[in-house]
C-alpha cells in the first residue's frame, strides 16, 4: 500500500520528533476510515507543528477545514493543501457542520481535525460543531492528543457519539484531563 504522506513531510516530521525528543503513542485503528478527530488540549502554537508531524509519521491523511480561497492562492495554496487544508465553500452553505457532513458523504476515507476549544486560552465551553458533524455523518470521534509532560502524540480510543452531548462531552473531557498541554493552566479542567 502506498504511503499517503509525502516522503518530504515524513522525513521533516521524523527530524522534528527526533530533535524535540517526542514519540508516538497509540495510533488510529486501521479499520477506521472516516472520523472526526479532535485535538486537545490546545494551548500553544507549537501544537500544530507537533500534531501535524505526528500524523505525517502515522501516515494519517488528516484534513483541516479551511476557506476555499486559502487553497487557491498560488504557491501558498499548494502549501496549505500539502499540510492538509481541505477547501470548504461557505458561499453555498453557511453551516460548517453541514459542509463537513457532506464531505464525509462524498469520500470513502476522511479524517477531519478540529480543535473544539477554538482558542489556545483556557476555554471551559467547547464548540459543538465537531460533535454534531460526527453524529450527522455517523462517524466516530477520535481523541487526538499531545501530552507535553510525556512528550507523546497519540490517539485515544474511538468515541461514538450517543446524541447526549453533555454526557458524551464529560466522558471526552475526562480523557483529556489525563493529558498535559504545553501550558497546563490553559488545558481541560
N, C-alpha and C positions, 0 to 999 in steps of 0.2 A: 504494500500500500504506500502510495506517495505521501510525503510529508506535506502538511498544509502550511507549515511555516517555511518561509524562505530561508535558505542557508545563511544569508547575510544576517537577518534578525536573530536566528538561532544562535550564531556564534557571538554576536553582540550581547545577547542575553546571558550566555554562559560566562562571558567576561564580567558582566555586571554582578552576577551572583558570586563569582569567584573573588572579585576584589572586595565586595561588601561582606562576604562571609555568610551569605544566605543559602538556604537549602529548600528543596521542595518537600512538602508534606503530602497528604492524601490528594489524589487527583480525580478528575471527572471520570465516573464509571463509563467504560466504553459503550455500554448498551444505551446510554442516554444520548440521543442525537439532537434533541431540542430542549432548551431550558432557558429560564430567566436566571441569570447569575447576579446575585447581589454581592457587593464588596463593602465590607465594614471591618473594623471601624475606619472611617475615612478622616484622618486627622492631619495630613501633610500632603504637599505637592509631590513628595517622593513616592507616595502610594501608586501613582500612575506608572512611574518607571519600574518599580518592583513588581507590580501586578502584571503589567504588560510583558515584562521579561519572563515572569513565571509562566504565563500562558503560552508564550512562544516556546519555552522549554518543554511544557506539557504537550505541545502540538495541538492546542485547542484554538480553533479559529474564532476567538471572541470578537464580537462586534459591539461597537458603541454607537448609539443613535446620534446623529448629528444633522443639522440643517443641510439640505441638499446643496445649497450654494457653496458650502465649505469643501465639498468633494469635487467641485468643477473648476476651482481656481488652478491655473497652470502651475505645475511643479508642487505647490503646497497641497493641492487636491490629491495628487498621487501619493504624497507622504501620508496624508490623513487616511486615505484608503488602505495603505500598506500597514498602518498601525491599527486597523480595524474599524475605521469610520464607515458607518452604514447610513447612506443618504435616506432621509425621511422628508418627503414632500409635504410640508404642513399647509401649503396653499390649497390643497384639495380637501384636507381634513384637519381640523384644528385639534383633534384628540390624539395625543401621542399614544395613549393606551390602545385605541382602535388601530392606529397605524402599526403598532408592534404586533397586535393580534393578527393583522393582515400579513405582515412579514412572516410570521410563523406559518400561516396557512400556505404561503407561496413557496416554501422551502422544505426540503427533506431533512436538512441539518441546519441548525441555527442556535447559537448561544449569544444572548444579548446581555451585556454587563451594565449594571446600574448601581449608582451609589445612592441608596434611599435616604441617607441623611441630607443630601443635596448641598452640603457645605463641609468645610474642614473644621468648623467650630462645633462645640457640643450642641446637639440637636435632639431634644427629648421626643419630638414628634416627627416621625419619618413620613416621607411622601408615600402615598398608597399605590401609585401607578404600577410599580413592579408587580405588586400582588394581584391587582385586577387584570393586568396583561397576562400573567401566568394562568390565572383562573380562567380567563376568557379563551385562551389558546389551548387549555388543557395540558399544560407542560409543568414540570416540576420547577421549584425554586432551588437553585444550588447556592450553597453558602460559601462564597469565596472569601478568603481572609488573608491578611498579612499580620503575623504576630511578631512585632518588633522585639519583644522580650526574648523570644527563642530564635529570631531571625529565620522564620519559617513562613513560606507561602503555600497555601493549600486550599482544598475544597472540602467542606464538611458534607455530611450526608444529604441526599436529595430530600427535599421537603415538598410534599404535595399539599397545596392549599385546600382547606376544607370548606371555605366560604365564611368561616367565623374569623374575621380579620383580627379582632382583639386577642383572641385565644392563640391564634397562629403566630401573631407578631410577638407575643410574650415568649413563646417557645423558640422562635428565631433569635430574639434578643438574648435569651438565656445562653444560647450557644456563643454568641459574640461577647458576652461578659467574660468568657474564658480566654479571650484574645486581647492582646495589648497593642494599641496603636502607637505610633511614634510619640505622640503627646497623649499619655494615658488620661489626663484630666478632660480631654475632649472626646473620649470614647463612650461606648454604650454603657448605660447605667441601669 
